Amino acid sequence: MAFVVIIDDDGNVRYGLQNLLESAGHHAVGFESAEDFLGSGLREAVDCAVLDINMPGMSGLDLQQVLAERHPGMPVIFVTAHSDQESKTRALSGGAFAFFGKPVQEDDLLQSIAAAVKGAQRG
């Protein structure tokens, strides 16, 4: 079981992913914005972050950079409707474990989270 945060301004996506992850045995918490997550005090406990790219305020790509600086080794997975090549390249070159367009295939996301958390625990 992993502690996964979902940071997406779309409430339907956030709740859907949270339900999916919890049904797979993970502990999941959703945040509407990067700023809400950063202010939550939960950053140190998180095993994996699932991020959207385009959100009001700080973007998912900017949050990824903050997490890389403040919490190196935290796996980041993007699930976004804005899956253009530039965003994908920036996310992956910034250390993202995986990058999915919406709608994401549930099994692909669950497998990526499991692999990311397992890799982070070994690393």
LOZALUM-385230 format. One record per atom (N, C-alpha, C): x negated, y negated, z negated; residue number from 1; atom name. Coordinates in nm, 3 decimals. Layout:
N
rec x = X | y = Y | z = Z | k = NUM | a = CA
...
***
This chain:
123
rec x = -0.084 | y = 0.118 | z = 0.000 | k = 1 | a = N
rec x = 0.000 | y = 0.000 | z = 0.000 | k = 1 | a = CA
rec x = -0.088 | y = -0.125 | z = 0.000 | k = 1 | a = C
rec x = -0.053 | y = -0.219 | z = 0.082 | k = 2 | a = N
rec x = -0.128 | y = -0.344 | z = 0.092 | k = 2 | a = CA
rec x = -0.039 | y = -0.462 | z = 0.058 | k = 2 | a = C
rec x = -0.101 | y = -0.570 | z = 0.015 | k = 3 | a = N
rec x = -0.029 | y = -0.695 | z = -0.008 | k = 3 | a = CA
rec x = -0.051 | y = -0.780 | z = 0.116 | k = 3 | a = C
rec x = 0.058 | y = -0.803 | z = 0.191 | k = 4 | a = N
rec x = 0.053 | y = -0.873 | z = 0.319 | k = 4 | a = CA
rec x = 0.136 | y = -1.001 | z = 0.310 | k = 4 | a = C
rec x = 0.079 | y = -1.111 | z = 0.359 | k = 5 | a = N
rec x = 0.158 | y = -1.234 | z = 0.370 | k = 5 | a = CA
rec x = 0.193 | y = -1.257 | z = 0.515 | k = 5 | a = C
rec x = 0.314 | y = -1.307 | z = 0.536 | k = 6 | a = N
rec x = 0.361 | y = -1.343 | z = 0.669 | k = 6 | a = CA
rec x = 0.382 | y = -1.494 | z = 0.669 | k = 6 | a = C
rec x = 0.312 | y = -1.564 | z = 0.757 | k = 7 | a = N
rec x = 0.324 | y = -1.708 | z = 0.762 | k = 7 | a = CA
rec x = 0.377 | y = -1.745 | z = 0.900 | k = 7 | a = C
rec x = 0.506 | y = -1.780 | z = 0.903 | k = 8 | a = N
rec x = 0.576 | y = -1.808 | z = 1.028 | k = 8 | a = CA
rec x = 0.691 | y = -1.902 | z = 0.995 | k = 8 | a = C
rec x = 0.706 | y = -2.008 | z = 1.073 | k = 9 | a = N
rec x = 0.811 | y = -2.106 | z = 1.046 | k = 9 | a = CA
rec x = 0.950 | y = -2.056 | z = 1.088 | k = 9 | a = C
rec x = 0.957 | y = -1.948 | z = 1.163 | k = 10 | a = N
rec x = 1.085 | y = -1.890 | z = 1.204 | k = 10 | a = CA
rec x = 1.132 | y = -1.793 | z = 1.096 | k = 10 | a = C
rec x = 1.236 | y = -1.833 | z = 1.023 | k = 11 | a = N
rec x = 1.285 | y = -1.752 | z = 0.913 | k = 11 | a = CA
rec x = 1.329 | y = -1.613 | z = 0.954 | k = 11 | a = C
rec x = 1.390 | y = -1.598 | z = 1.070 | k = 12 | a = N
rec x = 1.433 | y = -1.465 | z = 1.115 | k = 12 | a = CA
rec x = 1.315 | y = -1.373 | z = 1.137 | k = 12 | a = C
rec x = 1.211 | y = -1.425 | z = 1.198 | k = 13 | a = N
rec x = 1.090 | y = -1.344 | z = 1.220 | k = 13 | a = CA
rec x = 1.025 | y = -1.309 | z = 1.087 | k = 13 | a = C
rec x = 1.013 | y = -1.409 | z = 1.001 | k = 14 | a = N
rec x = 0.950 | y = -1.390 | z = 0.870 | k = 14 | a = CA
rec x = 1.022 | y = -1.281 | z = 0.791 | k = 14 | a = C
rec x = 1.154 | y = -1.293 | z = 0.781 | k = 15 | a = N
rec x = 1.230 | y = -1.195 | z = 0.704 | k = 15 | a = CA
rec x = 1.228 | y = -1.057 | z = 0.770 | k = 15 | a = C
rec x = 1.234 | y = -1.054 | z = 0.902 | k = 16 | a = N
rec x = 1.228 | y = -0.926 | z = 0.972 | k = 16 | a = CA
rec x = 1.096 | y = -0.854 | z = 0.949 | k = 16 | a = C
rec x = 0.987 | y = -0.928 | z = 0.959 | k = 17 | a = N
rec x = 0.856 | y = -0.867 | z = 0.935 | k = 17 | a = CA
rec x = 0.839 | y = -0.826 | z = 0.789 | k = 17 | a = C
rec x = 0.890 | y = -0.908 | z = 0.700 | k = 18 | a = N
rec x = 0.881 | y = -0.874 | z = 0.558 | k = 18 | a = CA
rec x = 0.957 | y = -0.744 | z = 0.530 | k = 18 | a = C
rec x = 1.077 | y = -0.731 | z = 0.584 | k = 19 | a = N
rec x = 1.155 | y = -0.608 | z = 0.566 | k = 19 | a = CA
rec x = 1.084 | y = -0.488 | z = 0.626 | k = 19 | a = C
rec x = 1.026 | y = -0.505 | z = 0.746 | k = 20 | a = N
rec x = 0.953 | y = -0.397 | z = 0.811 | k = 20 | a = CA
rec x = 0.837 | y = -0.350 | z = 0.723 | k = 20 | a = C
rec x = 0.758 | y = -0.445 | z = 0.676 | k = 21 | a = N
rec x = 0.641 | y = -0.410 | z = 0.596 | k = 21 | a = CA
rec x = 0.680 | y = -0.344 | z = 0.464 | k = 21 | a = C
rec x = 0.784 | y = -0.396 | z = 0.400 | k = 22 | a = N
rec x = 0.828 | y = -0.336 | z = 0.275 | k = 22 | a = CA
rec x = 0.883 | y = -0.196 | z = 0.296 | k = 22 | a = C
rec x = 0.952 | y = -0.175 | z = 0.407 | k = 23 | a = N
rec x = 1.004 | y = -0.041 | z = 0.436 | k = 23 | a = CA
rec x = 0.892 | y = 0.058 | z = 0.465 | k = 23 | a = C
rec x = 0.775 | y = 0.006 | z = 0.503 | k = 24 | a = N
rec x = 0.659 | y = 0.091 | z = 0.528 | k = 24 | a = CA
rec x = 0.572 | y = 0.108 | z = 0.402 | k = 24 | a = C
rec x = 0.618 | y = 0.051 | z = 0.290 | k = 25 | a = N
rec x = 0.548 | y = 0.070 | z = 0.164 | k = 25 | a = CA
rec x = 0.454 | y = -0.040 | z = 0.123 | k = 25 | a = C
rec x = 0.449 | y = -0.147 | z = 0.199 | k = 26 | a = N
rec x = 0.362 | y = -0.259 | z = 0.165 | k = 26 | a = CA
rec x = 0.438 | y = -0.359 | z = 0.077 | k = 26 | a = C
rec x = 0.362 | y = -0.441 | z = 0.007 | k = 27 | a = N
rec x = 0.421 | y = -0.555 | z = -0.063 | k = 27 | a = CA
rec x = 0.404 | y = -0.674 | z = 0.031 | k = 27 | a = C
rec x = 0.512 | y = -0.741 | z = 0.065 | k = 28 | a = N
rec x = 0.507 | y = -0.850 | z = 0.163 | k = 28 | a = CA
rec x = 0.575 | y = -0.974 | z = 0.109 | k = 28 | a = C
rec x = 0.513 | y = -1.089 | z = 0.134 | k = 29 | a = N
rec x = 0.569 | y = -1.218 | z = 0.095 | k = 29 | a = CA
rec x = 0.560 | y = -1.310 | z = 0.216 | k = 29 | a = C
rec x = 0.668 | y = -1.382 | z = 0.242 | k = 30 | a = N
rec x = 0.671 | y = -1.474 | z = 0.355 | k = 30 | a = CA
rec x = 0.657 | y = -1.619 | z = 0.313 | k = 30 | a = C
rec x = 0.593 | y = -1.696 | z = 0.400 | k = 31 | a = N
rec x = 0.577 | y = -1.839 | z = 0.380 | k = 31 | a = CA
rec x = 0.615 | y = -1.911 | z = 0.508 | k = 31 | a = C
rec x = 0.681 | y = -2.026 | z = 0.493 | k = 32 | a = N
rec x = 0.727 | y = -2.103 | z = 0.608 | k = 32 | a = CA
rec x = 0.615 | y = -2.183 | z = 0.673 | k = 32 | a = C
rec x = 0.509 | y = -2.210 | z = 0.598 | k = 33 | a = N
rec x = 0.400 | y = -2.292 | z = 0.652 | k = 33 | a = CA
rec x = 0.267 | y = -2.250 | z = 0.593 | k = 33 | a = C
rec x = 0.161 | y = -2.288 | z = 0.663 | k = 34 | a = N
rec x = 0.026 | y = -2.263 | z = 0.613 | k = 34 | a = CA
rec x = 0.005 | y = -2.335 | z = 0.481 | k = 34 | a = C
rec x = 0.056 | y = -2.457 | z = 0.472 | k = 35 | a = N
rec x = 0.040 | y = -2.536 | z = 0.350 | k = 35 | a = CA
rec x = 0.108 | y = -2.469 | z = 0.231 | k = 35 | a = C
rec x = 0.227 | y = -2.411 | z = 0.253 | k = 36 | a = N
rec x = 0.296 | y = -2.340 | z = 0.144 | k = 36 | a = CA
rec x = 0.212 | y = -2.223 | z = 0.096 | k = 36 | a = C
rec x = 0.155 | y = -2.148 | z = 0.188 | k = 37 | a = N
rec x = 0.071 | y = -2.035 | z = 0.149 | k = 37 | a = CA
rec x = -0.053 | y = -2.081 | z = 0.073 | k = 37 | a = C
rec x = -0.122 | y = -2.181 | z = 0.126 | k = 38 | a = N
rec x = -0.245 | y = -2.228 | z = 0.062 | k = 38 | a = CA
rec x = -0.217 | y = -2.283 | z = -0.078 | k = 38 | a = C
rec x = -0.099 | y = -2.339 | z = -0.099 | k = 39 | a = N
rec x = -0.063 | y = -2.391 | z = -0.230 | k = 39 | a = CA
rec x = -0.006 | y = -2.288 | z = -0.325 | k = 39 | a = C
rec x = 0.011 | y = -2.166 | z = -0.281 | k = 40 | a = N
rec x = 0.078 | y = -2.063 | z = -0.361 | k = 40 | a = CA
rec x = -0.009 | y = -2.002 | z = -0.469 | k = 40 | a = C
rec x = -0.140 | y = -2.010 | z = -0.454 | k = 41 | a = N
rec x = -0.229 | y = -1.945 | z = -0.549 | k = 41 | a = CA
rec x = -0.244 | y = -1.796 | z = -0.526 | k = 41 | a = C
rec x = -0.187 | y = -1.744 | z = -0.420 | k = 42 | a = N
rec x = -0.191 | y = -1.600 | z = -0.394 | k = 42 | a = CA
rec x = -0.308 | y = -1.557 | z = -0.305 | k = 42 | a = C
rec x = -0.381 | y = -1.652 | z = -0.251 | k = 43 | a = N
rec x = -0.481 | y = -1.621 | z = -0.149 | k = 43 | a = CA
rec x = -0.576 | y = -1.509 | z = -0.191 | k = 43 | a = C
rec x = -0.622 | y = -1.508 | z = -0.314 | k = 44 | a = N
rec x = -0.720 | y = -1.409 | z = -0.358 | k = 44 | a = CA
rec x = -0.664 | y = -1.268 | z = -0.364 | k = 44 | a = C
rec x = -0.533 | y = -1.253 | z = -0.377 | k = 45 | a = N
rec x = -0.471 | y = -1.121 | z = -0.391 | k = 45 | a = CA
rec x = -0.432 | y = -1.058 | z = -0.258 | k = 45 | a = C
rec x = -0.441 | y = -1.133 | z = -0.150 | k = 46 | a = N
rec x = -0.389 | y = -1.088 | z = -0.021 | k = 46 | a = CA
rec x = -0.485 | y = -0.991 | z = 0.047 | k = 46 | a = C
rec x = -0.429 | y = -0.881 | z = 0.099 | k = 47 | a = N
rec x = -0.507 | y = -0.783 | z = 0.174 | k = 47 | a = CA
rec x = -0.509 | y = -0.812 | z = 0.323 | k = 47 | a = C
rec x = -0.404 | y = -0.878 | z = 0.374 | k = 48 | a = N
rec x = -0.393 | y = -0.906 | z = 0.517 | k = 48 | a = CA
rec x = -0.293 | y = -1.020 | z = 0.537 | k = 48 | a = C
rec x = -0.323 | y = -1.107 | z = 0.635 | k = 49 | a = N
rec x = -0.233 | y = -1.218 | z = 0.667 | k = 49 | a = CA
rec x = -0.183 | y = -1.202 | z = 0.810 | k = 49 | a = C
rec x = -0.052 | y = -1.212 | z = 0.828 | k = 50 | a = N
rec x = 0.010 | y = -1.209 | z = 0.960 | k = 50 | a = CA
rec x = 0.055 | y = -1.352 | z = 0.990 | k = 50 | a = C
rec x = -0.002 | y = -1.412 | z = 1.094 | k = 51 | a = N
rec x = 0.018 | y = -1.553 | z = 1.122 | k = 51 | a = CA
rec x = 0.084 | y = -1.577 | z = 1.257 | k = 51 | a = C
rec x = 0.166 | y = -1.682 | z = 1.261 | k = 52 | a = N
rec x = 0.215 | y = -1.739 | z = 1.386 | k = 52 | a = CA
rec x = 0.113 | y = -1.845 | z = 1.428 | k = 52 | a = C
rec x = 0.115 | y = -1.887 | z = 1.552 | k = 53 | a = N
rec x = 0.022 | y = -1.992 | z = 1.596 | k = 53 | a = CA
rec x = 0.084 | y = -2.129 | z = 1.579 | k = 53 | a = C
rec x = 0.196 | y = -2.153 | z = 1.645 | k = 54 | a = N
rec x = 0.257 | y = -2.287 | z = 1.644 | k = 54 | a = CA
rec x = 0.355 | y = -2.300 | z = 1.528 | k = 54 | a = C
rec x = 0.316 | y = -2.385 | z = 1.432 | k = 55 | a = N
rec x = 0.401 | y = -2.415 | z = 1.317 | k = 55 | a = CA
rec x = 0.388 | y = -2.564 | z = 1.289 | k = 55 | a = C
rec x = 0.489 | y = -2.624 | z = 1.227 | k = 56 | a = N
rec x = 0.475 | y = -2.764 | z = 1.187 | k = 56 | a = CA
rec x = 0.359 | y = -2.776 | z = 1.087 | k = 56 | a = C
rec x = 0.288 | y = -2.885 | z = 1.093 | k = 57 | a = N
rec x = 0.173 | y = -2.901 | z = 1.004 | k = 57 | a = CA
rec x = 0.055 | y = -2.823 | z = 1.059 | k = 57 | a = C
rec x = -0.012 | y = -2.752 | z = 0.972 | k = 58 | a = N
rec x = -0.130 | y = -2.675 | z = 1.010 | k = 58 | a = CA
rec x = -0.092 | y = -2.556 | z = 1.098 | k = 58 | a = C
rec x = -0.161 | y = -2.540 | z = 1.209 | k = 59 | a = N
rec x = -0.135 | y = -2.426 | z = 1.298 | k = 59 | a = CA
rec x = -0.194 | y = -2.298 | z = 1.240 | k = 59 | a = C
rec x = -0.150 | y = -2.187 | z = 1.295 | k = 60 | a = N
rec x = -0.206 | y = -2.059 | z = 1.253 | k = 60 | a = CA
rec x = -0.354 | y = -2.048 | z = 1.284 | k = 60 | a = C
rec x = -0.397 | y = -2.106 | z = 1.396 | k = 61 | a = N
rec x = -0.539 | y = -2.103 | z = 1.430 | k = 61 | a = CA
rec x = -0.621 | y = -2.185 | z = 1.331 | k = 61 | a = C
rec x = -0.567 | y = -2.299 | z = 1.288 | k = 62 | a = N
rec x = -0.636 | y = -2.379 | z = 1.187 | k = 62 | a = CA
rec x = -0.640 | y = -2.306 | z = 1.053 | k = 62 | a = C
rec x = -0.530 | y = -2.241 | z = 1.018 | k = 63 | a = N
rec x = -0.526 | y = -2.162 | z = 0.894 | k = 63 | a = CA
rec x = -0.628 | y = -2.049 | z = 0.900 | k = 63 | a = C
rec x = -0.640 | y = -1.986 | z = 1.014 | k = 64 | a = N
rec x = -0.738 | y = -1.879 | z = 1.029 | k = 64 | a = CA
rec x = -0.879 | y = -1.930 | z = 0.996 | k = 64 | a = C
rec x = -0.910 | y = -2.048 | z = 1.042 | k = 65 | a = N
rec x = -1.042 | y = -2.106 | z = 1.016 | k = 65 | a = CA
rec x = -1.060 | y = -2.134 | z = 0.866 | k = 65 | a = C
rec x = -0.958 | y = -2.187 | z = 0.802 | k = 66 | a = N
rec x = -0.964 | y = -2.213 | z = 0.658 | k = 66 | a = CA
rec x = -0.985 | y = -2.082 | z = 0.581 | k = 66 | a = C
rec x = -0.910 | y = -1.979 | z = 0.620 | k = 67 | a = N
rec x = -0.924 | y = -1.850 | z = 0.552 | k = 67 | a = CA
rec x = -1.063 | y = -1.790 | z = 0.572 | k = 67 | a = C
rec x = -1.117 | y = -1.805 | z = 0.692 | k = 68 | a = N
rec x = -1.251 | y = -1.753 | z = 0.719 | k = 68 | a = CA
rec x = -1.355 | y = -1.822 | z = 0.631 | k = 68 | a = C
rec x = -1.335 | y = -1.950 | z = 0.604 | k = 69 | a = N
rec x = -1.429 | y = -2.026 | z = 0.520 | k = 69 | a = CA
rec x = -1.409 | y = -1.996 | z = 0.372 | k = 69 | a = C
rec x = -1.284 | y = -1.989 | z = 0.329 | k = 70 | a = N
rec x = -1.254 | y = -1.977 | z = 0.186 | k = 70 | a = CA
rec x = -1.236 | y = -1.834 | z = 0.139 | k = 70 | a = C
rec x = -1.203 | y = -1.745 | z = 0.228 | k = 71 | a = N
rec x = -1.177 | y = -1.605 | z = 0.190 | k = 71 | a = CA
rec x = -1.230 | y = -1.513 | z = 0.301 | k = 71 | a = C
rec x = -1.362 | y = -1.515 | z = 0.322 | k = 72 | a = N
rec x = -1.417 | y = -1.433 | z = 0.431 | k = 72 | a = CA
rec x = -1.383 | y = -1.285 | z = 0.410 | k = 72 | a = C
rec x = -1.353 | y = -1.220 | z = 0.517 | k = 73 | a = N
rec x = -1.320 | y = -1.079 | z = 0.511 | k = 73 | a = CA
rec x = -1.171 | y = -1.049 | z = 0.504 | k = 73 | a = C
rec x = -1.087 | y = -1.152 | z = 0.482 | k = 74 | a = N
rec x = -0.943 | y = -1.127 | z = 0.482 | k = 74 | a = CA
rec x = -0.898 | y = -1.103 | z = 0.627 | k = 74 | a = C
rec x = -0.844 | y = -0.986 | z = 0.655 | k = 75 | a = N
rec x = -0.797 | y = -0.961 | z = 0.792 | k = 75 | a = CA
rec x = -0.681 | y = -1.051 | z = 0.829 | k = 75 | a = C
rec x = -0.686 | y = -1.101 | z = 0.951 | k = 76 | a = N
rec x = -0.581 | y = -1.186 | z = 1.005 | k = 76 | a = CA
rec x = -0.529 | y = -1.121 | z = 1.133 | k = 76 | a = C
rec x = -0.397 | y = -1.113 | z = 1.142 | k = 77 | a = N
rec x = -0.330 | y = -1.060 | z = 1.261 | k = 77 | a = CA
rec x = -0.232 | y = -1.166 | z = 1.308 | k = 77 | a = C
rec x = -0.237 | y = -1.197 | z = 1.437 | k = 78 | a = N
rec x = -0.144 | y = -1.295 | z = 1.493 | k = 78 | a = CA
rec x = -0.027 | y = -1.225 | z = 1.559 | k = 78 | a = C
rec x = 0.093 | y = -1.277 | z = 1.532 | k = 79 | a = N
rec x = 0.216 | y = -1.237 | z = 1.600 | k = 79 | a = CA
rec x = 0.281 | y = -1.368 | z = 1.643 | k = 79 | a = C
rec x = 0.281 | y = -1.394 | z = 1.773 | k = 80 | a = N
rec x = 0.321 | y = -1.526 | z = 1.819 | k = 80 | a = CA
rec x = 0.397 | y = -1.522 | z = 1.950 | k = 80 | a = C
rec x = 0.483 | y = -1.619 | z = 1.969 | k = 81 | a = N
rec x = 0.552 | y = -1.636 | z = 2.096 | k = 81 | a = CA
rec x = 0.463 | y = -1.710 | z = 2.195 | k = 81 | a = C
rec x = 0.356 | y = -1.769 | z = 2.147 | k = 82 | a = N
rec x = 0.264 | y = -1.847 | z = 2.230 | k = 82 | a = CA
rec x = 0.138 | y = -1.766 | z = 2.255 | k = 82 | a = C
rec x = 0.153 | y = -1.663 | z = 2.335 | k = 83 | a = N
rec x = 0.043 | y = -1.569 | z = 2.355 | k = 83 | a = CA
rec x = -0.035 | y = -1.600 | z = 2.483 | k = 83 | a = C
rec x = -0.065 | y = -1.728 | z = 2.504 | k = 84 | a = N
rec x = -0.146 | y = -1.765 | z = 2.620 | k = 84 | a = CA
rec x = -0.290 | y = -1.720 | z = 2.598 | k = 84 | a = C
rec x = -0.364 | y = -1.710 | z = 2.707 | k = 85 | a = N
rec x = -0.500 | y = -1.657 | z = 2.701 | k = 85 | a = CA
rec x = -0.593 | y = -1.743 | z = 2.615 | k = 85 | a = C
rec x = -0.577 | y = -1.875 | z = 2.621 | k = 86 | a = N
rec x = -0.663 | y = -1.964 | z = 2.541 | k = 86 | a = CA
rec x = -0.643 | y = -1.938 | z = 2.391 | k = 86 | a = C
rec x = -0.517 | y = -1.927 | z = 2.347 | k = 87 | a = N
rec x = -0.489 | y = -1.900 | z = 2.206 | k = 87 | a = CA
rec x = -0.542 | y = -1.763 | z = 2.165 | k = 87 | a = C
rec x = -0.520 | y = -1.665 | z = 2.251 | k = 88 | a = N
rec x = -0.567 | y = -1.529 | z = 2.221 | k = 88 | a = CA
rec x = -0.719 | y = -1.527 | z = 2.208 | k = 88 | a = C
rec x = -0.787 | y = -1.592 | z = 2.301 | k = 89 | a = N
rec x = -0.934 | y = -1.595 | z = 2.298 | k = 89 | a = CA
rec x = -0.982 | y = -1.665 | z = 2.172 | k = 89 | a = C
rec x = -0.921 | y = -1.778 | z = 2.139 | k = 90 | a = N
rec x = -0.962 | y = -1.852 | z = 2.019 | k = 90 | a = CA
rec x = -0.939 | y = -1.769 | z = 1.892 | k = 90 | a = C
rec x = -0.824 | y = -1.702 | z = 1.885 | k = 91 | a = N
rec x = -0.792 | y = -1.621 | z = 1.768 | k = 91 | a = CA
rec x = -0.890 | y = -1.505 | z = 1.752 | k = 91 | a = C
rec x = -0.913 | y = -1.433 | z = 1.860 | k = 92 | a = N
rec x = -1.001 | y = -1.317 | z = 1.852 | k = 92 | a = CA
rec x = -1.147 | y = -1.357 | z = 1.829 | k = 92 | a = C
rec x = -1.190 | y = -1.465 | z = 1.894 | k = 93 | a = N
rec x = -1.328 | y = -1.508 | z = 1.872 | k = 93 | a = CA
rec x = -1.345 | y = -1.565 | z = 1.731 | k = 93 | a = C
rec x = -1.235 | y = -1.610 | z = 1.670 | k = 94 | a = N
rec x = -1.239 | y = -1.658 | z = 1.533 | k = 94 | a = CA
rec x = -1.231 | y = -1.546 | z = 1.430 | k = 94 | a = C
rec x = -1.225 | y = -1.422 | z = 1.477 | k = 95 | a = N
rec x = -1.229 | y = -1.309 | z = 1.386 | k = 95 | a = CA
rec x = -1.097 | y = -1.238 | z = 1.362 | k = 95 | a = C
rec x = -0.992 | y = -1.274 | z = 1.436 | k = 96 | a = N
rec x = -0.863 | y = -1.206 | z = 1.417 | k = 96 | a = CA
rec x = -0.879 | y = -1.057 | z = 1.446 | k = 96 | a = C
rec x = -0.813 | y = -0.976 | z = 1.365 | k = 97 | a = N
rec x = -0.819 | y = -0.832 | z = 1.384 | k = 97 | a = CA
rec x = -0.737 | y = -0.790 | z = 1.505 | k = 97 | a = C
rec x = -0.622 | y = -0.857 | z = 1.525 | k = 98 | a = N
rec x = -0.534 | y = -0.823 | z = 1.638 | k = 98 | a = CA
rec x = -0.451 | y = -0.945 | z = 1.675 | k = 98 | a = C
rec x = -0.398 | y = -0.941 | z = 1.796 | k = 99 | a = N
rec x = -0.318 | y = -1.052 | z = 1.850 | k = 99 | a = CA
rec x = -0.203 | y = -0.992 | z = 1.928 | k = 99 | a = C
rec x = -0.080 | y = -1.018 | z = 1.884 | k = 100 | a = N
rec x = 0.039 | y = -0.964 | z = 1.949 | k = 100 | a = CA
rec x = 0.132 | y = -1.077 | z = 1.991 | k = 100 | a = C
rec x = 0.197 | y = -1.059 | z = 2.106 | k = 101 | a = N
rec x = 0.304 | y = -1.147 | z = 2.146 | k = 101 | a = CA
rec x = 0.434 | y = -1.102 | z = 2.082 | k = 101 | a = C
rec x = 0.528 | y = -1.195 | z = 2.069 | k = 102 | a = N
rec x = 0.661 | y = -1.162 | z = 2.018 | k = 102 | a = CA
rec x = 0.747 | y = -1.122 | z = 2.136 | k = 102 | a = C
rec x = 0.830 | y = -1.024 | z = 2.121 | k = 103 | a = N
rec x = 0.846 | y = -0.941 | z = 2.001 | k = 103 | a = CA
rec x = 0.737 | y = -0.835 | z = 1.994 | k = 103 | a = C
rec x = 0.688 | y = -0.811 | z = 1.874 | k = 104 | a = N
rec x = 0.581 | y = -0.714 | z = 1.854 | k = 104 | a = CA
rec x = 0.643 | y = -0.575 | z = 1.837 | k = 104 | a = C
rec x = 0.574 | y = -0.476 | z = 1.889 | k = 105 | a = N
rec x = 0.615 | y = -0.338 | z = 1.866 | k = 105 | a = CA
rec x = 0.584 | y = -0.302 | z = 1.721 | k = 105 | a = C
rec x = 0.683 | y = -0.258 | z = 1.647 | k = 106 | a = N
rec x = 0.667 | y = -0.234 | z = 1.504 | k = 106 | a = CA
rec x = 0.553 | y = -0.139 | z = 1.473 | k = 106 | a = C
rec x = 0.544 | y = -0.027 | z = 1.546 | k = 107 | a = N
rec x = 0.439 | y = 0.071 | z = 1.519 | k = 107 | a = CA
rec x = 0.301 | y = 0.012 | z = 1.544 | k = 107 | a = C
rec x = 0.287 | y = -0.071 | z = 1.648 | k = 108 | a = N
rec x = 0.158 | y = -0.133 | z = 1.676 | k = 108 | a = CA
rec x = 0.116 | y = -0.224 | z = 1.561 | k = 108 | a = C
rec x = 0.210 | y = -0.303 | z = 1.510 | k = 109 | a = N
rec x = 0.179 | y = -0.393 | z = 1.400 | k = 109 | a = CA
rec x = 0.142 | y = -0.315 | z = 1.274 | k = 109 | a = C
rec x = 0.221 | y = -0.214 | z = 1.240 | k = 110 | a = N
rec x = 0.193 | y = -0.135 | z = 1.120 | k = 110 | a = CA
rec x = 0.059 | y = -0.064 | z = 1.130 | k = 110 | a = C
rec x = 0.026 | y = -0.012 | z = 1.246 | k = 111 | a = N
rec x = -0.104 | y = 0.055 | z = 1.264 | k = 111 | a = CA
rec x = -0.218 | y = -0.045 | z = 1.252 | k = 111 | a = C
rec x = -0.200 | y = -0.164 | z = 1.306 | k = 112 | a = N
rec x = -0.303 | y = -0.267 | z = 1.297 | k = 112 | a = CA
rec x = -0.326 | y = -0.312 | z = 1.154 | k = 112 | a = C
rec x = -0.218 | y = -0.330 | z = 1.080 | k = 113 | a = N
rec x = -0.231 | y = -0.370 | z = 0.940 | k = 113 | a = CA
rec x = -0.305 | y = -0.261 | z = 0.862 | k = 113 | a = C
rec x = -0.266 | y = -0.136 | z = 0.882 | k = 114 | a = N
rec x = -0.333 | y = -0.027 | z = 0.810 | k = 114 | a = CA
rec x = -0.482 | y = -0.022 | z = 0.844 | k = 114 | a = C
rec x = -0.515 | y = -0.035 | z = 0.971 | k = 115 | a = N
rec x = -0.655 | y = -0.031 | z = 1.012 | k = 115 | a = CA
rec x = -0.732 | y = -0.153 | z = 0.960 | k = 115 | a = C
rec x = -0.670 | y = -0.270 | z = 0.962 | k = 116 | a = N
rec x = -0.736 | y = -0.391 | z = 0.915 | k = 116 | a = CA
rec x = -0.766 | y = -0.383 | z = 0.766 | k = 116 | a = C
rec x = -0.669 | y = -0.337 | z = 0.689 | k = 117 | a = N
rec x = -0.687 | y = -0.327 | z = 0.544 | k = 117 | a = CA
rec x = -0.791 | y = -0.221 | z = 0.511 | k = 117 | a = C
rec x = -0.786 | y = -0.110 | z = 0.581 | k = 118 | a = N
rec x = -0.885 | y = -0.003 | z = 0.557 | k = 118 | a = CA
rec x = -1.026 | y = -0.053 | z = 0.591 | k = 118 | a = C
rec x = -1.039 | y = -0.124 | z = 0.702 | k = 119 | a = N
rec x = -1.169 | y = -0.178 | z = 0.741 | k = 119 | a = CA
rec x = -1.221 | y = -0.281 | z = 0.644 | k = 119 | a = C
rec x = -1.131 | y = -0.364 | z = 0.592 | k = 120 | a = N
rec x = -1.172 | y = -0.468 | z = 0.496 | k = 120 | a = CA
rec x = -1.216 | y = -0.406 | z = 0.364 | k = 120 | a = C
rec x = -1.151 | y = -0.298 | z = 0.323 | k = 121 | a = N
rec x = -1.188 | y = -0.232 | z = 0.198 | k = 121 | a = CA
rec x = -1.324 | y = -0.165 | z = 0.209 | k = 121 | a = C
rec x = -1.356 | y = -0.115 | z = 0.326 | k = 122 | a = N
rec x = -1.488 | y = -0.054 | z = 0.347 | k = 122 | a = CA
rec x = -1.595 | y = -0.159 | z = 0.362 | k = 122 | a = C
rec x = -1.556 | y = -0.272 | z = 0.429 | k = 123 | a = N
rec x = -1.653 | y = -0.375 | z = 0.460 | k = 123 | a = CA
rec x = -1.688 | y = -0.455 | z = 0.341 | k = 123 | a = C
***
